[in-house]
Every structure is written in C-alpha cells, then in structure tokens.
Amino acid sequence: MNIQQATKIAVKQKRGITRKSWGPRSVTILPTNTANGCLLLFFGRKHEVKSNWEPTALDLLANDWEVQG
C-alpha cells in the first residue's frame, strides 16, 4: 500500500508503519500530530527516538508500506 493508506490505518489503530523493502526487524515509524513529528522505534531498543524524519521522494512514491505493531 502507499504511505497515505498505511498512515491512515496506523493512526486509526494506533500502530506504526514501515516499508517492506527495509527488511525484517527494521525501523517502525509512528506518525503523530504533535510538534515532534514522527517517532521512530528501532527493533531491540526499549525506548522511542524522537525524530524529524522526512520521507524521501522514493518513500512517498513507494507501494510497499505496511502497518506494524
């Protein structure tokens, strides 16, 4: 699915998103409506990492987004 579809589902279900092409155990992006922007969760870490993550053009055009969590 595209990033917009994945984000809509993730926000509704309070889950994160990731790209399949990033491989297993990759980063999970938690979209928010806060000034913090997106929060990043890394597999194996116990805390969230605040980030000003901005998707690349390839991320925005990709159709391999998945809802996680």
PESUL-V495893 format. One line per field, one symbol per residue. phi: phi as a letter, one per 30 degrees, with the letter a starting at -180 (. if undefined). psi: psi as a letter, one per 30 degrees, with the letter a starting at -180 (. if undefined). A space follows every 50 residues. Layout:
phi->???
psi->???
This chain:
phi->.ddddddeddddchbcbaceddidhcdcccdbccddidccccejccbdcd bcebddedddcdccdbdbj
psi->lleeeeeeeeeeghalllkeffllhakkkjklhlffbkkkkkkflflljk lhkkkleeefflggkkkl.
